[in-house]
Amino acid sequence: MKKKLSLGSWLTIPHQYVLEVLLIEKKIKWIVIDMEHTSISISDVEKLIPIIHSNNKKVYVRISSFSSNEIKKTLDAGADGIIVPMVKNEEDIKNIINQSYFPPEGLRSFSFCRASNYGVNFKDYTKKFNKKVKVIPLIEHIDAVNNLDRMLSQKKIDTIMIGPYDLSGSLGRSGDFSNKRFTNALKIVDRICMKRKVTKGIHLPKIDNNSFKELLKNNFRFIAYGMDTQFLIESIKNSFKKINN
């Protein structure tokens, strides 16, 4: 049986209005807040998460690195999970799990934080957290592809995401998605994800329905479609096409 599609989108502009407009689309079930390639700070994240949750959608934060401090603050702010860049091997995965999960499954420290309603729901939050949190490694280097089977032997990982631009870049052909080395790498990822029963995800930044259909054909089931800036660009372009000079 094929896994159901889980559809989200991507936020890079740290403004409430932009986020609220993005959340109007009912097909979007989760939002990724991007801290890696934007000016978004942990302070911004703390303000944006409640808006997403108030719309009954989940929020995942792409952190800028897998430092203990950033993971802790992001999860304390109430994120439903983290997306972790440049994960390359099993040791990286173990490190991220240790920093993300409460003992005995990890080493994350306890606190009266926003996620536990400042301690009011401390017992309930800490009891359920390890079963609810989603830790998603970004597969964006050929080393990660080569080490993927061992990486996914860690049972806490049930979803991965491909970073296509960085993965193709690690092969010396950034953005060349028809290159044979890149397509072969994707086949390896697909085979291992099927073997390990791990959901395969990706971010499709451009608004392209044909590409989206291709992703579905190739077993991607956790897809971030578009992003705030691309939706804005497409809207502007389409609007001005209708103007006759």
C-alpha positions as CSV (number, residue, x, y, z in Angstrom):
1,M,0.0,0.0,0.0
2,K,1.3,3.4,-0.9
3,K,1.8,6.0,1.8
4,K,-0.5,9.0,1.9
5,L,0.8,12.3,0.7
6,S,1.7,14.8,3.4
7,L,1.8,18.3,1.9
8,G,3.4,21.4,3.3
9,S,5.1,24.6,2.3
10,W,8.0,26.8,3.1
11,L,8.4,30.1,4.9
12,T,11.5,32.4,4.5
13,I,9.9,35.8,5.2
14,P,9.5,36.3,9.0
15,H,6.4,38.3,8.9
16,Q,3.0,37.4,10.3
17,Y,1.0,38.6,7.3
18,V,3.0,36.5,4.9
19,L,2.5,33.5,7.0
20,E,-1.2,34.1,7.5
21,V,-1.7,34.4,3.7
22,L,0.2,31.1,3.2
23,L,-2.0,29.4,5.8
24,I,-5.1,30.2,3.9
25,E,-4.5,27.2,1.6
26,K,-6.3,24.3,3.3
27,K,-4.2,21.7,1.5
28,I,-1.1,22.8,3.4
29,K,-0.9,20.7,6.5
30,W,2.5,21.9,7.8
31,I,4.9,24.8,7.4
32,V,8.7,24.7,7.4
33,I,10.3,27.8,8.9
34,D,13.7,28.1,7.3
35,M,16.4,29.3,9.7
36,E,19.3,28.1,7.5
37,H,19.2,30.4,4.5
38,T,17.2,33.3,5.9
39,S,17.5,36.0,8.5
40,I,14.9,34.2,10.6
41,S,16.0,34.1,14.3
42,I,14.9,32.0,17.2
43,S,13.0,35.1,18.4
44,D,11.1,35.1,15.1
45,V,10.4,31.4,15.4
46,E,8.9,31.9,18.8
47,K,6.4,34.4,17.3
48,L,5.6,32.4,14.2
49,I,4.9,29.0,15.8
50,P,1.7,30.0,17.7
51,I,0.2,31.4,14.4
52,I,0.8,28.1,12.7
53,H,-0.6,26.1,15.6
54,S,-3.6,28.3,15.9
55,N,-4.5,27.3,12.3
56,N,-4.3,23.6,13.3
57,K,-1.2,23.0,11.2
58,K,2.2,21.5,12.2
59,V,5.4,23.4,12.2
60,Y,8.9,22.1,11.4
61,V,12.0,24.2,11.6
62,R,14.9,23.8,9.3
63,I,17.7,24.7,11.7
64,S,21.0,26.1,10.5
65,S,23.2,23.4,12.0
66,F,22.8,20.6,14.5
67,S,24.2,22.4,17.4
68,S,22.6,21.4,20.8
69,N,21.7,25.0,21.6
70,E,19.7,25.6,18.4
71,I,17.9,22.3,18.6
72,K,17.0,22.8,22.2
73,K,15.7,26.4,21.7
74,T,13.7,25.4,18.6
75,L,11.9,22.5,20.3
76,D,11.4,24.5,23.5
77,A,9.6,27.1,21.4
78,G,7.1,24.4,20.5
79,A,8.1,23.1,17.0
80,D,6.7,19.8,16.1
81,G,10.0,18.7,14.7
82,I,13.2,19.8,13.1
83,I,14.7,19.4,9.6
84,V,18.5,19.1,9.9
85,P,20.9,20.1,7.1
86,M,24.0,18.3,5.9
87,V,23.6,15.0,7.8
88,K,26.2,12.7,6.4
89,N,26.5,9.6,8.5
90,E,25.2,7.5,11.4
91,E,27.2,9.4,13.9
92,D,25.5,12.6,12.9
93,I,22.1,10.9,13.3
94,K,23.0,9.6,16.8
95,N,24.1,13.0,17.8
96,I,20.9,14.7,16.5
97,I,18.7,12.1,18.3
98,N,20.6,12.6,21.5
99,Q,20.1,16.4,21.4
100,S,16.4,16.1,20.3
101,Y,14.9,13.4,22.6
102,F,14.4,13.5,26.4
103,P,16.1,10.7,28.5
104,P,16.2,7.8,28.3
105,E,16.1,8.0,24.5
106,G,18.2,11.1,24.3
107,L,20.0,13.8,26.3
108,R,17.7,16.8,25.8
109,S,17.5,18.8,29.0
110,F,14.2,19.6,30.7
111,S,12.8,23.1,31.3
112,F,9.7,25.1,31.9
113,C,9.4,26.3,28.3
114,R,6.8,27.5,26.0
115,A,6.2,24.0,24.6
116,S,5.1,22.8,28.0
117,N,3.0,25.9,28.6
118,Y,5.8,27.3,30.8
119,G,5.7,24.2,33.1
120,V,1.9,24.0,33.5
121,N,1.7,21.0,31.3
122,F,5.3,19.8,32.1
123,K,4.4,16.1,33.0
124,D,2.1,15.6,30.0
125,Y,4.4,17.3,27.6
126,T,7.6,15.4,28.6
127,K,5.7,12.1,28.7
128,K,4.3,12.4,25.2
129,F,7.1,14.3,23.5
130,N,9.4,11.5,22.5
131,K,6.5,9.8,20.6
132,K,5.4,13.0,18.8
133,V,8.6,14.8,17.8
134,K,9.7,14.4,14.1
135,V,13.4,14.5,13.4
136,I,14.0,14.8,9.7
137,P,17.6,14.6,8.2
138,L,18.3,16.4,5.0
139,I,20.1,14.1,2.5
140,E,22.1,16.7,0.5
141,H,25.5,15.1,0.1
142,I,26.6,12.0,-1.7
143,D,28.3,10.9,1.5
144,A,24.8,10.7,3.1
145,V,23.5,8.6,0.2
146,N,26.4,6.2,0.6
147,N,25.8,6.0,4.3
148,L,22.0,6.0,4.2
149,D,21.3,2.4,5.1
150,R,23.3,2.6,8.3
151,M,21.8,6.1,9.1
152,L,18.3,4.7,8.8
153,S,19.1,1.8,11.1
154,Q,18.3,4.4,13.8
155,K,14.7,3.7,14.5
156,K,13.8,7.2,15.5
157,I,14.0,8.4,11.9
158,D,10.8,7.7,9.9
159,T,11.1,10.5,7.3
160,I,14.0,12.0,5.3
161,M,14.1,14.9,2.9
162,I,16.3,15.2,-0.2
163,G,18.1,18.5,-0.7
164,P,18.4,18.3,-4.5
165,Y,20.5,21.4,-5.2
166,D,23.1,20.5,-2.6
167,L,23.1,16.8,-3.5
168,S,23.7,17.6,-7.1
169,G,26.3,20.1,-6.1
170,S,28.2,17.5,-4.1
171,L,28.4,15.6,-7.4
172,G,29.8,18.7,-9.1
173,R,26.7,19.5,-11.1
174,S,24.4,21.7,-8.9
175,G,20.9,22.0,-10.4
176,D,21.6,19.4,-13.0
177,F,18.8,16.9,-12.1
178,S,19.1,14.9,-15.3
179,N,22.7,14.0,-14.6
180,K,23.1,10.2,-14.4
181,R,25.1,10.3,-11.1
182,F,22.3,12.3,-9.5
183,T,19.5,10.1,-10.8
184,N,21.4,7.0,-9.7
185,A,21.8,8.6,-6.2
186,L,18.0,9.1,-6.1
187,K,17.4,5.5,-7.0
188,I,19.7,4.4,-4.1
189,V,17.8,6.6,-1.7
190,D,14.4,5.2,-3.0
191,R,15.6,1.6,-2.6
192,I,16.9,2.1,1.0
193,C,13.8,4.1,2.1
194,M,11.6,1.3,0.8
195,K,13.7,-1.3,2.6
196,R,13.7,0.7,5.9
197,K,10.0,1.8,5.5
198,V,11.0,5.4,5.8
199,T,9.0,8.2,4.1
200,K,10.8,10.0,1.4
201,G,10.4,13.8,1.3
202,I,11.6,16.8,-0.7
203,H,11.2,20.5,-1.1
204,L,10.0,21.6,-4.5
205,P,10.6,25.4,-4.3
206,K,9.3,26.3,-7.8
207,I,5.6,26.3,-8.6
208,D,5.5,23.5,-11.1
209,N,2.6,21.0,-11.3
210,N,4.4,18.7,-13.7
211,S,7.4,18.4,-11.4
212,F,5.1,17.8,-8.5
213,K,3.4,14.9,-10.4
214,E,6.8,13.4,-11.2
215,L,7.7,13.5,-7.5
216,L,4.5,11.5,-6.7
217,K,5.4,9.0,-9.4
218,N,8.8,8.6,-7.7
219,N,7.4,7.8,-4.3
220,F,7.9,11.1,-2.6
221,R,5.2,11.4,0.1
222,F,6.4,14.3,2.3
223,I,6.5,17.3,0.0
224,A,7.0,21.0,0.8
225,Y,5.5,22.6,-2.3
226,G,6.6,26.1,-3.2
227,M,7.7,28.8,-0.8
228,D,6.5,32.3,0.1
229,T,8.9,34.1,-2.3
230,Q,8.1,31.9,-5.2
231,F,4.3,32.2,-4.8
232,L,4.8,36.0,-4.7
233,I,7.0,36.0,-7.9
234,E,4.5,33.8,-9.8
235,S,1.6,36.0,-8.7
236,I,3.4,39.1,-9.9
237,K,4.4,37.6,-13.2
238,N,0.9,36.2,-13.9
239,S,-0.7,39.5,-13.0
240,F,1.4,41.6,-15.3
241,K,1.0,39.2,-18.2
242,K,-2.6,40.4,-18.3
243,I,-1.6,44.0,-18.8
244,N,-1.4,45.1,-22.4
245,N,1.3,47.7,-23.1
